[in-house]
Amino acid sequence: MSVIYSEGSGLANSIFGKSQAPIRACIKDNLEQFQKNSMVEKIFFMDTSKNYAEKYTSETALGDFEDVGENGAYPKTGMQEGYAKVIEPTTWKSSFEVTQEMVEDAKMGKIKSRAGTFALSYSRTREKFAADLLAGGLGNAMTFGGKSYDTTSADGVSLFHSAHPSVTNAKHTQSNRFAAAFSIATLDTVASRMQEFRDDDGNLLAVTPDTIILPNDPAMIRAVTAAINSEKNPESNSNAVNFQCGLWQVLVWRYLPKSIGGKPYFMMMDSKLKDTCMAMPWVDRIPLTVRSDVDPNTDANVFKGRARFGAGFNNWRSIAICGEGVSAATALV
């Protein structure tokens, strides 16, 4: 998470001059500290852009190689563009000020506190926006800060949907939205369903889910941890081997809603596929740019932060959701 810092003319020689360096360092340190526990980069496909918007798409399968015999001609196969998604970064701003009285009275602790709060606000906004966007994938849009944001994938239906369409076969639909209470059997089944995801032409993909995403629900965290870390089946006394042991990384995202429909839930993701297929792009257009100026009306040193970023969903195949309270979902049997 980078930051660009600029000072207004004359600040270095003003009463605020000596406070610029510690404030800059405080903002930078707080951003880096928050980023260590951030889930955005672990769940979204991180991208940068120099354009007002970016288009993400896919192509249908090329088809299988053919046995053409000795000196046979190369078969002609074709591809077509799949569904596409355009993501346009938007502008985000905030500010804080340092008064002349703070500097005159040497209130450096208070000044650093404001700088730290400013950095925390920026980092928290990105995290909350990303989490709300992901949870909002159960519908077609989510609201953040009074504004509506699209949560459909490139195929035009919600990120989590029971009938994702195919661009080449109108009769072929797939689901990454499941309804069931958590258990080892549910974990097995959701993983199996994801491993059976196919491309638009019906070819089996190499989807290998390896990540479980959870809200900060202690009971659910305990249940999942027991299910994936026990060498034997924790739900049985038969000493059956638990083949899920050691296969998963667990991401606990405290900004996600703790329940859906009043019931616990979990998400399952292929951490490699989410990058290779640019599944859920997060587009940074302009990094956090902090400008320091003196307000001529108040004589306060005003720090203004501006950034441009946006996110959305392209290819749904890297992730699935499951929970007892997930409505309009495919039942696991």
C-alpha positions in Angstrom: 0.0 0.0 0.0 2.0 3.0 -1.3 1.6 6.6 -0.3 2.8 9.8 -2.2 3.5 12.8 0.0 3.8 16.5 -1.1 4.2 19.7 0.8 2.9 23.2 -0.1 5.3 25.9 -0.8 6.8 27.6 2.2 5.9 24.9 4.7 9.5 23.9 5.4 10.2 27.4 6.7 6.9 27.8 8.5 6.0 27.0 12.1 4.8 23.6 10.7 8.1 22.7 9.0 9.6 20.4 11.6 6.3 18.5 12.0 6.2 17.3 8.4 8.7 14.5 8.7 7.2 12.8 11.8 3.7 13.1 10.4 4.8 11.6 7.1 6.6 8.7 8.9 3.5 8.2 11.2 1.2 7.9 8.2 3.6 5.5 6.4 4.2 3.3 9.5 0.5 3.0 10.2 -0.4 2.0 6.6 2.3 -0.7 6.6 1.2 -2.0 10.0 -2.4 -2.3 8.9 -1.4 -4.0 5.6 0.2 -6.9 7.5 -3.2 -8.1 8.5 -5.2 -6.9 5.5 -7.2 -9.5 3.6 -7.7 -7.5 0.4 -4.6 -8.7 -1.3 -5.2 -12.3 -0.1 -8.7 -12.5 -1.6 -8.8 -10.1 -4.6 -6.6 -10.1 -7.7 -4.5 -6.9 -7.2 -4.0 -4.8 -10.3 -2.9 -1.3 -11.2 -4.1 0.9 -14.0 -3.2 4.1 -15.9 -6.7 4.2 -17.5 -10.0 5.5 -16.4 -11.3 1.9 -16.4 -10.1 -1.7 -17.0 -11.9 -4.4 -18.9 -11.6 -8.0 -17.8 -12.7 -11.0 -19.8 -12.0 -14.6 -20.6 -11.9 -16.9 -23.7 -13.7 -20.1 -24.3 -11.8 -23.3 -24.5 -9.5 -24.1 -27.4 -10.7 -27.7 -27.6 -8.7 -30.9 -27.2 -5.6 -31.9 -29.2 -6.4 -34.5 -31.9 -4.6 -37.6 -33.0 -3.9 -36.8 -36.7 -1.6 -39.6 -37.5 1.8 -39.4 -39.3 2.3 -36.1 -41.1 -1.3 -35.1 -40.4 -2.5 -31.6 -40.8 -3.0 -29.3 -37.8 -6.8 -29.2 -36.9 -8.4 -25.7 -36.9 -10.1 -24.9 -33.6 -11.4 -21.6 -32.5 -12.0 -19.5 -29.4 -14.4 -16.7 -28.6 -14.4 -14.0 -26.0 -16.4 -14.9 -22.9 -18.3 -12.6 -20.6 -16.5 -9.3 -19.9 -16.5 -6.9 -16.9 -15.5 -3.3 -16.8 -14.2 -1.8 -13.5 -13.9 1.9 -13.1 -11.9 3.2 -10.1 -13.5 6.0 -8.2 -12.1 8.8 -6.2 -11.8 8.6 -2.4 -10.9 11.6 -0.1 -10.4 12.6 3.5 -8.4 15.1 5.5 -7.2 16.2 8.9 -5.6 19.3 10.3 -2.9 20.3 12.7 -3.5 23.7 14.4 -0.9 26.3 15.1 -1.7 25.9 18.8 -0.7 22.2 18.7 2.7 23.1 17.3 3.2 26.1 19.6 2.3 24.0 22.6 4.5 21.1 21.4 1.6 18.6 21.3 3.5 16.2 19.1 1.7 13.2 20.7 -1.7 14.6 19.6 -0.3 15.5 16.2 0.9 11.9 15.6 -2.4 10.5 16.9 -4.3 12.5 14.3 -1.9 11.3 11.6 -2.2 7.7 12.8 -6.0 7.9 12.8 -6.0 9.3 9.3 -3.9 6.4 8.0 -6.1 3.9 9.9 -9.2 5.5 8.3 -7.8 5.0 4.8 -6.8 1.4 5.4 -10.0 0.6 7.2 -12.1 2.1 4.3 -10.4 -0.2 1.8 -10.9 -3.2 4.0 -14.6 -2.5 4.8 -15.3 -1.7 1.1 -13.7 -5.0 0.0 -15.5 -7.1 2.6 -18.9 -5.4 1.9 -18.3 -6.0 -1.8 -17.6 -9.7 -1.3 -20.5 -10.3 1.1 -22.7 -8.2 -1.3 -21.9 -10.9 -3.9 -25.0 -12.6 -2.7 -27.0 -10.0 -4.5 -26.6 -7.7 -7.5 -25.4 -4.6 -5.6 -24.3 -3.4 -2.2 -24.4 0.0 -0.6 -21.3 1.6 0.9 -21.2 5.2 2.3 -24.6 5.8 0.7 -23.6 4.8 -2.8 -24.4 1.7 -4.7 -21.8 -0.7 -6.1 -22.2 -3.5 -8.6 -21.6 -7.0 -7.3 -22.4 -9.1 -10.3 -19.8 -11.1 -12.1 -19.1 -10.8 -15.8 -21.9 -13.2 -16.7 -24.5 -10.7 -15.4 -25.7 -12.5 -12.3 -24.5 -12.1 -8.7 -21.0 -13.3 -7.8 -22.6 -16.1 -5.7 -25.4 -17.6 -7.8 -27.1 -21.0 -8.2 -27.3 -20.7 -12.0 -24.3 -19.0 -13.6 -24.9 -19.1 -17.4 -22.5 -20.2 -20.2 -21.7 -17.9 -23.1 -21.7 -20.8 -25.5 -24.4 -23.1 -24.1 -27.6 -21.5 -22.9 -28.7 -24.8 -21.2 -25.6 -25.2 -19.1 -25.6 -23.5 -15.7 -23.4 -23.9 -12.7 -23.7 -23.0 -9.0 -21.2 -21.6 -6.5 -23.9 -20.9 -3.9 -24.8 -23.7 -1.5 -27.1 -24.2 1.4 -26.0 -26.6 4.3 -24.8 -26.5 7.9 -21.1 -26.8 8.3 -19.7 -30.3 8.9 -16.8 -32.3 7.5 -19.2 -33.8 5.0 -20.2 -30.3 3.9 -16.6 -29.3 3.5 -15.9 -32.4 1.4 -18.9 -31.7 -0.8 -18.3 -28.0 -1.4 -14.7 -28.8 -2.3 -15.9 -31.5 -4.7 -18.4 -29.2 -6.3 -15.7 -26.6 -6.9 -13.4 -29.2 -8.4 -16.2 -30.0 -10.9 -16.5 -26.4 -12.1 -16.3 -26.2 -15.9 -15.6 -23.5 -18.5 -18.2 -22.1 -20.9 -17.6 -25.0 -23.3 -18.2 -27.6 -20.6 -14.5 -28.6 -20.2 -13.4 -29.5 -16.6 -11.2 -26.9 -15.1 -8.3 -27.5 -12.7 -10.0 -25.8 -9.8 -8.2 -26.7 -6.5 -9.8 -24.9 -3.5 -7.2 -24.4 -0.8 -8.5 -21.5 1.2 -11.4 -21.1 3.7 -12.7 -17.6 4.4 -14.5 -17.1 7.6 -16.1 -14.1 9.5 -15.0 -13.5 13.1 -17.3 -16.1 14.5 -15.6 -18.1 17.3 -17.8 -21.2 17.1 -17.4 -21.4 13.3 -13.6 -20.8 13.6 -13.4 -23.6 16.1 -15.5 -26.0 14.0 -13.5 -25.4 10.9 -10.2 -25.6 12.7 -11.1 -28.9 14.2 -12.3 -30.2 10.8 -9.1 -29.4 8.9 -6.4 -29.9 11.6 -7.5 -33.3 13.1 -5.7 -36.3 11.7 -8.7 -38.4 12.6 -12.3 -37.6 11.9 -13.3 -35.3 14.8 -17.0 -36.1 14.3 -16.6 -39.9 14.7 -15.1 -42.5 17.0 -14.3 -44.8 14.1 -10.7 -43.5 13.8 -11.3 -42.8 10.1 -8.5 -40.8 8.5 -9.4 -37.2 7.9 -8.0 -36.5 4.4 -8.8 -32.8 4.8 -6.0 -32.4 7.4 -3.3 -30.0 6.3 -4.9 -29.1 3.0 -6.2 -25.6 3.9 -5.3 -22.1 4.9 -7.9 -20.2 6.9 -8.5 -16.5 6.5 -10.6 -14.9 9.3 -11.9 -11.5 8.0 -13.4 -9.5 10.9 -15.1 -7.1 8.5 -17.3 -9.7 7.0 -20.9 -10.1 8.5 -20.8 -12.8 11.2 -23.9 -14.6 9.8 -26.1 -14.8 6.7 -29.8 -15.3 7.3 -29.0 -15.6 11.0 -26.8 -18.7 10.4 -23.1 -19.2 10.2 -21.4 -19.6 6.8 -18.0 -20.0 5.1 -16.5 -19.3 1.8 -14.1 -21.5 -0.1 -11.5 -20.2 -2.6 -8.8 -21.3 -5.0 -6.0 -18.8 -4.1 -4.1 -19.5 -7.4 -7.0 -19.4 -9.7 -8.2 -16.1 -8.3 -5.1 -14.6 -9.8 -4.6 -16.6 -13.0 -8.2 -15.9 -14.1 -8.3 -12.4 -12.7 -11.4 -13.5 -10.8 -12.0 -10.6 -8.5 -10.0 -7.6 -9.6 -9.0 -4.8 -7.3 -7.8 -1.9 -9.4 -5.5 0.8 -7.8 -5.5 3.8 -10.2 -3.9 6.4 -7.9 -2.2 5.5 -4.6 -2.9 7.4 -1.5 -1.6 10.9 -2.2 -1.3 13.2 0.8 -0.8 16.9 0.3 0.1 19.3 3.1 -1.0 22.9 2.9 -1.7 25.8 5.2 -5.3 27.0 5.3 -5.2 30.8 5.0 -8.5 31.2 6.9 -7.5 29.3 10.0 -3.7 29.1 9.7 -4.0 25.3 10.3 -1.8 22.8 8.5 -4.3 20.7 6.5 -3.4 17.3 5.3 -5.6 16.1 2.4 -5.6 12.5 1.3 -6.8 11.4 -2.1 -6.8 8.0 -3.8 -8.6 6.3 -6.8 -9.4 2.6 -6.6 -12.2 0.3 -7.5 -13.1 -3.4 -7.4 -15.6 -5.9 -8.8 -16.1 -9.5 -10.0 -15.0 -11.0 -13.3 -14.9 -14.8 -13.1 -16.9 -16.5 -10.3 -15.1 -19.8 -10.6 -12.5 -19.2 -8.0 -14.9 -18.9 -5.0 -18.0 -20.4 -3.5 -20.2 -19.8 -0.4 -22.1 -22.2 1.8 -24.3 -21.7 4.8 -27.6 -22.8 6.4 -29.0 -19.3 5.9 -27.9 -18.7 2.3 -31.2 -18.3 0.4 -31.9 -19.2 -3.3 -29.0 -21.6 -3.1 -28.3 -25.1 -4.4 -28.9 -27.6 -1.6 -26.1 -30.0 -0.8 -27.3 -33.6 -0.6 
